[in-house]
Amino acid sequence: MKNRKKSIHEPLDHYEKELINDLENNEFVEVPVQEQDMKKYRDYAKYTLDKLKKDKRITIRVGIDDLESIQNKAIESGIPYQTLISSILRKFARGKISIGV
């Protein structure tokens, strides 16, 4: 539904009447921590965007048999194979898995 500007000749809806009534009776109260909440959510959004920017695309050569095995395991897990590979690399980088080299 489009947000269109109301004509001054249109009648007020229920919400608008209630708002005017609250304002006239000094019952309208601003949310006291609104600015703090807005800052907090802006910080969350900025952190998320900064985190997304840190992803880096790489190109690697993988044997066809290995790639097919990884793709089959990804299908069994119900996730895209590139997500599976990324997850394995992340776990290795954080020391959660190791390889026997």
MOPAC internal coordinates of N, CA, C and O (Angstrom, degrees):
PM7 1SCF
backbone

  N    0.0000 0     0.00 0     0.00 0    0    0    0
  C    1.4425 1     0.00 0     0.00 0    1    0    0
  C    1.5155 1   108.64 1     0.00 0    2    1    0
  O    1.2310 1   120.72 1   -50.24 1    3    2    1
  N    1.3172 1   116.22 1   129.76 1    3    2    1
  C    1.4590 1   120.72 1  -178.45 1    5    3    2
  C    1.5206 1   110.40 1   -75.53 1    6    5    3
  O    1.2310 1   121.27 1   -33.88 1    7    6    5
  N    1.3072 1   115.18 1   146.12 1    7    6    5
  C    1.4529 1   122.11 1   176.33 1    9    7    6
  C    1.5181 1   107.58 1   -91.64 1   10    9    7
  O    1.2310 1   120.38 1   -79.42 1   11   10    9
  N    1.3055 1   116.88 1   100.58 1   11   10    9
  C    1.4614 1   119.16 1  -178.48 1   13   11   10
  C    1.5180 1   109.28 1  -106.76 1   14   13   11
  O    1.2310 1   121.43 1   -26.23 1   15   14   13
  N    1.2943 1   114.86 1   153.77 1   15   14   13
  C    1.4627 1   121.30 1   179.45 1   17   15   14
  C    1.5202 1   109.23 1   -75.24 1   18   17   15
  O    1.2310 1   121.18 1   -47.45 1   19   18   17
  N    1.3369 1   115.34 1   132.55 1   19   18   17
  C    1.4641 1   120.06 1   179.52 1   21   19   18
  C    1.5248 1   110.63 1   -76.76 1   22   21   19
  O    1.2310 1   121.91 1   -34.67 1   23   22   21
  N    1.3080 1   113.95 1   145.33 1   23   22   21
  C    1.4607 1   119.93 1   173.24 1   25   23   22
  C    1.5270 1   108.06 1   -76.50 1   26   25   23
  O    1.2310 1   120.30 1   -30.23 1   27   26   25
  N    1.3150 1   117.03 1   149.77 1   27   26   25
  C    1.4651 1   119.78 1   179.06 1   29   27   26
  C    1.5250 1   111.27 1   -68.20 1   30   29   27
  O    1.2310 1   120.22 1   168.86 1   31   30   29
  N    1.3091 1   117.19 1   -11.14 1   31   30   29
  C    1.4563 1   121.63 1  -178.73 1   33   31   30
  C    1.5324 1   112.53 1   -93.10 1   34   33   31
  O    1.2310 1   120.32 1   170.13 1   35   34   33
  N    1.3220 1   117.00 1    -9.87 1   35   34   33
  C    1.4586 1   119.67 1   179.66 1   37   35   34
  C    1.5215 1   109.70 1   -77.30 1   38   37   35
  O    1.2310 1   119.87 1   -35.49 1   39   38   37
  N    1.3188 1   117.86 1   144.51 1   39   38   37
  C    1.4680 1   119.80 1   177.99 1   41   39   38
  C    1.5258 1   110.70 1   -69.23 1   42   41   39
  O    1.2310 1   121.20 1   -26.57 1   43   42   41
  N    1.3091 1   115.31 1   153.43 1   43   42   41
  C    1.4587 1   120.87 1   178.94 1   45   43   42
  C    1.5231 1   109.64 1   -73.53 1   46   45   43
  O    1.2310 1   120.84 1   -35.54 1   47   46   45
  N    1.3247 1   116.00 1   144.46 1   47   46   45
  C    1.4625 1   118.17 1   175.50 1   49   47   46
  C    1.5311 1   109.25 1   -84.92 1   50   49   47
  O    1.2310 1   120.19 1    -2.32 1   51   50   49
  N    1.3149 1   117.25 1   177.68 1   51   50   49
  C    1.4682 1   122.39 1  -175.35 1   53   51   50
  C    1.5406 1   111.09 1   -58.99 1   54   53   51
  O    1.2310 1   120.48 1   134.24 1   55   54   53
  N    1.3237 1   116.70 1   -45.76 1   55   54   53
  C    1.4682 1   120.57 1  -178.08 1   57   55   54
  C    1.5273 1   110.80 1   -61.62 1   58   57   55
  O    1.2310 1   120.38 1   135.93 1   59   58   57
  N    1.3114 1   116.88 1   -44.07 1   59   58   57
  C    1.4703 1   120.62 1  -179.36 1   61   59   58
  C    1.5261 1   111.57 1   -63.80 1   62   61   59
  O    1.2310 1   120.57 1   138.36 1   63   62   61
  N    1.3346 1   116.52 1   -41.64 1   63   62   61
  C    1.4724 1   120.55 1   177.95 1   65   63   62
  C    1.5308 1   110.49 1   -62.81 1   66   65   63
  O    1.2310 1   120.89 1   136.69 1   67   66   65
  N    1.3284 1   115.90 1   -43.31 1   67   66   65
  C    1.4645 1   120.92 1   179.82 1   69   67   66
  C    1.5250 1   110.69 1   -63.37 1   70   69   67
  O    1.2310 1   120.41 1   138.46 1   71   70   69
  N    1.3175 1   116.82 1   -41.54 1   71   70   69
  C    1.4661 1   121.34 1   179.19 1   73   71   70
  C    1.5263 1   111.00 1   -62.85 1   74   73   71
  O    1.2310 1   120.27 1   133.33 1   75   74   73
  N    1.3155 1   117.09 1   -46.67 1   75   74   73
  C    1.4685 1   120.74 1   178.86 1   77   75   74
  C    1.5259 1   110.14 1   -61.68 1   78   77   75
  O    1.2310 1   120.33 1   137.56 1   79   78   77
  N    1.3219 1   116.97 1   -42.44 1   79   78   77
  C    1.4626 1   121.35 1   178.89 1   81   79   78
  C    1.5351 1   110.48 1   -61.35 1   82   81   79
  O    1.2310 1   120.19 1   134.64 1   83   82   81
  N    1.3261 1   117.25 1   -45.36 1   83   82   81
  C    1.4663 1   121.20 1   178.86 1   85   83   82
  C    1.5300 1   111.46 1   -62.24 1   86   85   83
  O    1.2310 1   120.39 1   139.24 1   87   86   85
  N    1.3220 1   116.86 1   -40.76 1   87   86   85
  C    1.4645 1   120.70 1   178.99 1   89   87   86
  C    1.5320 1   111.02 1   -64.59 1   90   89   87
  O    1.2310 1   120.84 1   135.87 1   91   90   89
  N    1.3142 1   116.01 1   -44.13 1   91   90   89
  C    1.4626 1   120.16 1  -179.25 1   93   91   90
  C    1.5300 1   112.64 1   -66.66 1   94   93   91
  O    1.2310 1   120.26 1   150.02 1   95   94   93
  N    1.3267 1   117.10 1   -29.98 1   95   94   93
  C    1.4706 1   121.27 1  -179.35 1   97   95   94
  C    1.5290 1   112.78 1   -96.44 1   98   97   95
  O    1.2310 1   120.80 1  -167.20 1   99   98   97
  N    1.3282 1   116.08 1    12.80 1   99   98   97
  C    1.4649 1   121.87 1  -178.66 1  101   99   98
  C    1.5356 1   112.46 1    53.90 1  102  101   99
  O    1.2310 1   121.06 1  -144.63 1  103  102  101
  N    1.3213 1   115.57 1    35.37 1  103  102  101
  C    1.4640 1   120.24 1   178.89 1  105  103  102
  C    1.5309 1   112.14 1  -102.26 1  106  105  103
  O    1.2310 1   120.56 1   173.32 1  107  106  105
  N    1.3076 1   116.53 1    -6.68 1  107  106  105
  C    1.4600 1   120.85 1   179.24 1  109  107  106
  C    1.5218 1   108.39 1   -77.84 1  110  109  107
  O    1.2310 1   120.41 1   -55.29 1  111  110  109
  N    1.3186 1   116.82 1   124.71 1  111  110  109
  C    1.4630 1   121.27 1  -177.38 1  113  111  110
  C    1.5239 1   108.14 1  -124.29 1  114  113  111
  O    1.2310 1   120.99 1   -51.29 1  115  114  113
  N    1.3126 1   115.71 1   128.71 1  115  114  113
  C    1.4623 1   120.25 1   175.79 1  117  115  114
  C    1.5098 1   110.04 1   -74.35 1  118  117  115
  O    1.2310 1   120.69 1   -29.69 1  119  118  117
  N    1.3117 1   116.28 1   150.31 1  119  118  117
  C    1.4550 1   120.62 1   175.95 1  121  119  118
  C    1.5246 1   106.91 1   -72.60 1  122  121  119
  O    1.2310 1   119.54 1   -59.87 1  123  122  121
  N    1.3476 1   118.47 1   120.13 1  123  122  121
  C    1.4675 1   120.64 1  -171.86 1  125  123  122
  C    1.5268 1   115.09 1   -66.38 1  126  125  123
  O    1.2310 1   119.51 1   147.74 1  127  126  125
  N    1.3143 1   118.54 1   -32.26 1  127  126  125
  C    1.4709 1   119.94 1  -176.17 1  129  127  126
  C    1.5237 1   111.91 1  -104.41 1  130  129  127
  O    1.2310 1   120.64 1  -158.22 1  131  130  129
  N    1.3069 1   116.39 1    21.78 1  131  130  129
  C    1.4604 1   120.48 1  -176.76 1  133  131  130
  C    1.5298 1   111.33 1   -56.90 1  134  133  131
  O    1.2310 1   119.82 1   135.20 1  135  134  133
  N    1.3210 1   117.95 1   -44.80 1  135  134  133
  C    1.4602 1   120.48 1  -178.41 1  137  135  134
  C    1.5306 1   110.46 1   -65.68 1  138  137  135
  O    1.2310 1   120.33 1   140.23 1  139  138  137
  N    1.3478 1   116.97 1   -39.77 1  139  138  137
  C    1.4725 1   120.16 1   177.32 1  141  139  138
  C    1.5314 1   110.41 1   -62.82 1  142  141  139
  O    1.2310 1   120.94 1   135.83 1  143  142  141
  N    1.3362 1   115.80 1   -44.17 1  143  142  141
  C    1.4627 1   119.64 1   179.19 1  145  143  142
  C    1.5264 1   110.96 1   -62.56 1  146  145  143
  O    1.2310 1   120.46 1   136.51 1  147  146  145
  N    1.3274 1   116.72 1   -43.49 1  147  146  145
  C    1.4603 1   120.41 1   179.90 1  149  147  146
  C    1.5269 1   110.35 1   -61.14 1  150  149  147
  O    1.2310 1   120.06 1   137.42 1  151  150  149
  N    1.3313 1   117.50 1   -42.58 1  151  150  149
  C    1.4611 1   120.77 1   178.96 1  153  151  150
  C    1.5296 1   110.30 1   -63.49 1  154  153  151
  O    1.2310 1   120.77 1   137.19 1  155  154  153
  N    1.3290 1   116.13 1   -42.81 1  155  154  153
  C    1.4602 1   120.72 1  -179.81 1  157  155  154
  C    1.5336 1   110.23 1   -60.13 1  158  157  155
  O    1.2310 1   120.21 1   133.78 1  159  158  157
  N    1.3263 1   117.20 1   -46.22 1  159  158  157
  C    1.4605 1   120.12 1  -178.29 1  161  159  158
  C    1.5287 1   112.24 1   -71.70 1  162  161  159
  O    1.2310 1   120.30 1   148.93 1  163  162  161
  N    1.3341 1   117.03 1   -31.07 1  163  162  161
  C    1.4730 1   119.22 1   173.77 1  165  163  162
  C    1.5264 1   109.56 1   -65.42 1  166  165  163
  O    1.2310 1   120.57 1   139.01 1  167  166  165
  N    1.3383 1   116.52 1   -40.99 1  167  166  165
  C    1.4662 1   120.38 1   177.95 1  169  167  166
  C    1.5308 1   111.11 1   -62.89 1  170  169  167
  O    1.2310 1   120.60 1   138.34 1  171  170  169
  N    1.3425 1   116.45 1   -41.66 1  171  170  169
  C    1.4704 1   119.99 1   177.37 1  173  171  170
  C    1.5285 1   110.53 1   -59.53 1  174  173  171
  O    1.2310 1   120.80 1   133.85 1  175  174  173
  N    1.3231 1   116.08 1   -46.15 1  175  174  173
  C    1.4623 1   120.87 1  -178.58 1  177  175  174
  C    1.5265 1   110.62 1   -63.91 1  178  177  175
  O    1.2310 1   120.33 1   137.06 1  179  178  177
  N    1.3338 1   116.96 1   -42.94 1  179  178  177
  C    1.4654 1   120.77 1  -179.93 1  181  179  178
  C    1.5341 1   110.44 1   -63.12 1  182  181  179
  O    1.2310 1   120.62 1   136.43 1  183  182  181
  N    1.3352 1   116.43 1   -43.57 1  183  182  181
  C    1.4621 1   120.55 1   178.93 1  185  183  182
  C    1.5287 1   110.37 1   -59.66 1  186  185  183
  O    1.2310 1   120.81 1   135.33 1  187  186  185
  N    1.3340 1   116.06 1   -44.67 1  187  186  185
  C    1.4608 1   120.56 1  -179.68 1  189  187  186
  C    1.5245 1   110.93 1   -62.30 1  190  189  187
  O    1.2310 1   120.43 1   134.35 1  191  190  189
  N    1.3379 1   116.79 1   -45.65 1  191  190  189
  C    1.4598 1   119.70 1   179.59 1  193  191  190
  C    1.5258 1   111.57 1   -64.78 1  194  193  191
  O    1.2310 1   120.39 1   138.96 1  195  194  193
  N    1.3410 1   116.85 1   -41.04 1  195  194  193
  C    1.4613 1   120.20 1   177.93 1  197  195  194
  C    1.5240 1   110.50 1   -62.63 1  198  197  195
  O    1.2310 1   120.59 1   140.49 1  199  198  197
  N    1.3144 1   116.49 1   -39.51 1  199  198  197
  C    1.4628 1   121.24 1  -179.91 1  201  199  198
  C    1.5306 1   110.18 1   -64.90 1  202  201  199
  O    1.2310 1   120.60 1   139.30 1  203  202  201
  N    1.3320 1   116.46 1   -40.70 1  203  202  201
  C    1.4594 1   119.99 1   179.52 1  205  203  202
  C    1.5177 1   111.83 1   -65.22 1  206  205  203
  O    1.2310 1   120.29 1   146.49 1  207  206  205
  N    1.3156 1   117.06 1   -33.51 1  207  206  205
  C    1.4643 1   121.10 1  -179.05 1  209  207  206
  C    1.5217 1   111.59 1   -68.65 1  210  209  207
  O    1.2310 1   120.31 1   160.35 1  211  210  209
  N    1.3416 1   117.00 1   -19.65 1  211  210  209
  C    1.4547 1   120.13 1  -175.43 1  213  211  210
  C    1.5242 1   113.14 1   -81.46 1  214  213  211
  O    1.2310 1   120.15 1   172.58 1  215  214  213
  N    1.3329 1   117.31 1    -7.42 1  215  214  213
  C    1.4551 1   119.16 1   176.32 1  217  215  214
  C    1.5175 1   109.04 1   -69.88 1  218  217  215
  O    1.2310 1   121.01 1   -37.79 1  219  218  217
  N    1.3103 1   115.67 1   142.21 1  219  218  217
  C    1.4536 1   121.55 1  -178.41 1  221  219  218
  C    1.5179 1   108.94 1  -128.42 1  222  221  219
  O    1.2310 1   120.67 1   -47.59 1  223  222  221
  N    1.2961 1   116.33 1   132.41 1  223  222  221
  C    1.4554 1   121.59 1   178.13 1  225  223  222
  C    1.5279 1   108.31 1   -81.44 1  226  225  223
  O    1.2310 1   120.81 1   -44.34 1  227  226  225
  N    1.3444 1   116.05 1   135.66 1  227  226  225
  C    1.4610 1   120.67 1   176.50 1  229  227  226
  C    1.5221 1   109.17 1  -129.16 1  230  229  227
  O    1.2310 1   121.26 1   -19.27 1  231  230  229
  N    1.3147 1   115.19 1   160.73 1  231  230  229
  C    1.4559 1   121.52 1   175.55 1  233  231  230
  C    1.5223 1   107.58 1  -123.49 1  234  233  231
  O    1.2310 1   120.82 1   -52.29 1  235  234  233
  N    1.3244 1   116.03 1   127.71 1  235  234  233
  C    1.4695 1   120.29 1   178.06 1  237  235  234
  C    1.5204 1   109.08 1  -134.03 1  238  237  235
  O    1.2310 1   121.48 1   -25.22 1  239  238  237
  N    1.3250 1   114.78 1   154.78 1  239  238  237
  C    1.4574 1   119.92 1   174.76 1  241  239  238
  C    1.5282 1   107.15 1   -97.81 1  242  241  239
  O    1.2310 1   121.65 1   -47.62 1  243  242  241
  N    1.3470 1   114.44 1   132.38 1  243  242  241
  C    1.4627 1   121.52 1  -179.40 1  245  243  242
  C    1.5219 1   107.24 1  -131.83 1  246  245  243
  O    1.2310 1   121.27 1   -41.90 1  247  246  245
  N    1.3243 1   115.18 1   138.10 1  247  246  245
  C    1.4606 1   118.97 1   177.14 1  249  247  246
  C    1.5237 1   110.14 1   -60.13 1  250  249  247
  O    1.2310 1   120.81 1   -35.94 1  251  250  249
  N    1.3368 1   116.06 1   144.06 1  251  250  249
  C    1.4599 1   120.95 1  -176.10 1  253  251  250
  C    1.5272 1   111.92 1   -59.30 1  254  253  251
  O    1.2310 1   120.29 1   140.73 1  255  254  253
  N    1.3340 1   117.04 1   -39.27 1  255  254  253
  C    1.4725 1   120.34 1   179.06 1  257  255  254
  C    1.5251 1   110.90 1   -64.37 1  258  257  255
  O    1.2310 1   120.95 1   137.37 1  259  258  257
  N    1.3397 1   115.78 1   -42.63 1  259  258  257
  C    1.4667 1   119.59 1   178.82 1  261  259  258
  C    1.5278 1   111.04 1   -64.13 1  262  261  259
  O    1.2310 1   120.92 1   136.20 1  263  262  261
  N    1.3253 1   115.85 1   -43.80 1  263  262  261
  C    1.4583 1   119.90 1  -179.60 1  265  263  262
  C    1.5262 1   110.98 1   -62.71 1  266  265  263
  O    1.2310 1   120.49 1   137.16 1  267  266  265
  N    1.3207 1   116.66 1   -42.84 1  267  266  265
  C    1.4661 1   119.63 1   178.45 1  269  267  266
  C    1.5203 1   111.24 1   -63.33 1  270  269  267
  O    1.2310 1   120.39 1   140.93 1  271  270  269
  N    1.3380 1   116.85 1   -39.07 1  271  270  269
  C    1.4727 1   120.22 1   177.44 1  273  271  270
  C    1.5251 1   110.93 1   -63.18 1  274  273  271
  O    1.2310 1   120.89 1   136.73 1  275  274  273
  N    1.3292 1   115.90 1   -43.27 1  275  274  273
  C    1.4672 1   120.58 1   179.24 1  277  275  274
  C    1.5274 1   109.87 1   -64.90 1  278  277  275
  O    1.2310 1   120.51 1   137.92 1  279  278  277
  N    1.3294 1   116.64 1   -42.08 1  279  278  277
  C    1.4607 1   119.75 1   179.47 1  281  279  278
  C    1.5327 1   111.29 1   -63.28 1  282  281  279
  O    1.2310 1   120.40 1   139.94 1  283  282  281
  N    1.3319 1   116.84 1   -40.06 1  283  282  281
  C    1.4659 1   120.64 1   178.26 1  285  283  282
  C    1.5293 1   111.23 1   -65.16 1  286  285  283
  O    1.2310 1   120.34 1   139.13 1  287  286  285
  N    1.3381 1   116.95 1   -40.87 1  287  286  285
  C    1.4703 1   120.31 1   177.89 1  289  287  286
  C    1.5307 1   110.74 1   -65.77 1  290  289  287
  O    1.2310 1   120.66 1   143.64 1  291  290  289
  N    1.3293 1   116.34 1   -36.36 1  291  290  289
  C    1.4635 1   120.57 1   177.61 1  293  291  290
  C    1.5283 1   110.28 1   -64.84 1  294  293  291
  O    1.2310 1   120.75 1   138.28 1  295  294  293
  N    1.3299 1   116.16 1   -41.72 1  295  294  293
  C    1.4694 1   120.14 1   178.04 1  297  295  294
  C    1.5281 1   109.79 1   -61.94 1  298  297  295
  O    1.2310 1   120.35 1   135.71 1  299  298  297
  N    1.3270 1   116.94 1   -44.29 1  299  298  297
  C    1.4673 1   121.11 1   178.45 1  301  299  298
  C    1.5311 1   111.10 1   -61.12 1  302  301  299
  O    1.2310 1   120.68 1   145.43 1  303  302  301
  N    1.3344 1   116.30 1   -34.57 1  303  302  301
  C    1.4722 1   121.22 1  -179.22 1  305  303  302
  C    1.5253 1   112.36 1   -83.73 1  306  305  303
  O    1.2310 1   120.53 1   165.63 1  307  306  305
  N    1.3279 1   116.59 1   -14.37 1  307  306  305
  C    1.4605 1   120.80 1   179.82 1  309  307  306
  C    1.5191 1   114.01 1    77.18 1  310  309  307
  O    1.2310 1   120.66 1  -152.12 1  311  310  309
  N    1.3390 1   116.34 1    27.88 1  311  310  309
  C    1.4660 1   120.26 1   178.51 1  313  311  310
  C    1.5259 1   109.19 1  -130.25 1  314  313  311
  O    1.2310 1   119.66 1   -22.44 1  315  314  313
  N    1.3384 1   118.26 1   157.56 1  315  314  313
  C    1.4627 1   120.72 1   175.70 1  317  315  314
  C    1.5367 1   110.77 1   -63.46 1  318  317  315
  O    1.2310 1   120.33 1   -34.60 1  319  318  317
  N    1.3193 1   116.98 1   145.40 1  319  318  317
  C    1.4573 1   119.95 1  -175.80 1  321  319  318
  C    1.5316 1   112.78 1   -63.69 1  322  321  319
  O    1.2310 1   120.07 1   147.21 1  323  322  321
  N    1.3384 1   117.47 1   -32.79 1  323  322  321
  C    1.4648 1   118.61 1   178.70 1  325  323  322
  C    1.5327 1   110.74 1   -68.04 1  326  325  323
  O    1.2310 1   120.43 1   146.18 1  327  326  325
  N    1.3268 1   116.79 1   -33.82 1  327  326  325
  C    1.4644 1   120.86 1   176.06 1  329  327  326
  C    1.5171 1   109.68 1   -66.00 1  330  329  327
  O    1.2310 1   120.35 1   139.61 1  331  330  329
  N    1.3235 1   116.93 1   -40.39 1  331  330  329
  C    1.4673 1   121.11 1   177.87 1  333  331  330
  C    1.5275 1   110.52 1   -61.99 1  334  333  331
  O    1.2310 1   120.39 1   133.11 1  335  334  333
  N    1.3295 1   116.86 1   -46.89 1  335  334  333
  C    1.4688 1   120.47 1   179.38 1  337  335  334
  C    1.5223 1   110.42 1   -61.34 1  338  337  335
  O    1.2310 1   120.22 1   136.03 1  339  338  337
  N    1.3239 1   117.18 1   -43.97 1  339  338  337
  C    1.4682 1   121.66 1   178.90 1  341  339  338
  C    1.5228 1   110.97 1   -61.12 1  342  341  339
  O    1.2310 1   120.71 1   138.54 1  343  342  341
  N    1.3342 1   116.25 1   -41.46 1  343  342  341
  C    1.4628 1   120.95 1   179.35 1  345  343  342
  C    1.5298 1   111.38 1   -63.35 1  346  345  343
  O    1.2310 1   120.82 1   137.33 1  347  346  345
  N    1.3222 1   116.04 1   -42.67 1  347  346  345
  C    1.4695 1   120.46 1   178.52 1  349  347  346
  C    1.5272 1   110.31 1   -62.62 1  350  349  347
  O    1.2310 1   120.36 1   134.80 1  351  350  349
  N    1.3325 1   116.92 1   -45.20 1  351  350  349
  C    1.4702 1   120.66 1   178.97 1  353  351  350
  C    1.5291 1   111.36 1   -62.09 1  354  353  351
  O    1.2310 1   120.41 1   138.07 1  355  354  353
  N    1.3364 1   116.82 1   -41.93 1  355  354  353
  C    1.4723 1   121.22 1   179.94 1  357  355  354
  C    1.5394 1   110.46 1   -62.81 1  358  357  355
  O    1.2310 1   120.71 1   135.53 1  359  358  357
  N    1.3414 1   116.26 1   -44.47 1  359  358  357
  C    1.4673 1   120.02 1   179.55 1  361  359  358
  C    1.5300 1   110.67 1   -64.14 1  362  361  359
  O    1.2310 1   120.23 1   139.54 1  363  362  361
  N    1.3205 1   117.16 1   -40.46 1  363  362  361
  C    1.4657 1   120.28 1   178.16 1  365  363  362
  C    1.5311 1   110.64 1   -64.45 1  366  365  363
  O    1.2310 1   120.57 1   135.10 1  367  366  365
  N    1.3324 1   116.52 1   -44.90 1  367  366  365
  C    1.4654 1   121.03 1  -178.48 1  369  367  366
  C    1.5319 1   111.31 1   -62.34 1  370  369  367
  O    1.2310 1   120.30 1   148.47 1  371  370  369
  N    1.3285 1   117.03 1   -31.53 1  371  370  369
  C    1.4672 1   121.25 1  -179.39 1  373  371  370
  C    1.5146 1   112.88 1   -91.13 1  374  373  371
  O    1.2310 1   120.51 1  -175.38 1  375  374  373
  N    1.3284 1   116.63 1     4.62 1  375  374  373
  C    1.4593 1   120.69 1   176.15 1  377  375  374
  C    1.5244 1   114.12 1    77.81 1  378  377  375
  O    1.2310 1   119.89 1  -165.18 1  379  378  377
  N    1.3161 1   117.81 1    14.82 1  379  378  377
  C    1.4638 1   120.29 1  -179.29 1  381  379  378
  C    1.5228 1   112.59 1   -82.67 1  382  381  379
  O    1.2310 1   120.64 1   158.47 1  383  382  381
  N    1.3172 1   116.38 1   -21.53 1  383  382  381
  C    1.4589 1   121.53 1   173.14 1  385  383  382
  C    1.5288 1   107.60 1  -135.14 1  386  385  383
  O    1.2310 1   120.98 1   -25.51 1  387  386  385
  N    1.3289 1   115.74 1   154.49 1  387  386  385
  C    1.4625 1   118.76 1   177.83 1  389  387  386
  C    1.5252 1   108.14 1  -135.72 1  390  389  387
  O    1.2310 1   121.31 1   -16.73 1  391  390  389
  N    1.3007 1   115.09 1   163.27 1  391  390  389
  C    1.4549 1   120.09 1   178.43 1  393  391  390
  C    1.5242 1   108.43 1  -115.33 1  394  393  391
  O    1.2310 1   120.48 1   -28.64 1  395  394  393
  N    1.2891 1   116.70 1   151.36 1  395  394  393
  C    1.4663 1   121.08 1  -178.34 1  397  395  394
  C    1.5114 1   112.38 1   -86.26 1  398  397  395
  O    1.2310 1   120.35 1  -107.40 1  399  398  397
  N    1.3191 1   116.94 1    72.60 1  399  398  397
  C    1.4712 1   120.31 1   179.20 1  401  399  398
  C    1.5075 1   109.15 1  -102.31 1  402  401  399
  O    1.2310 1   120.10 1   180.00 1  403  402  401

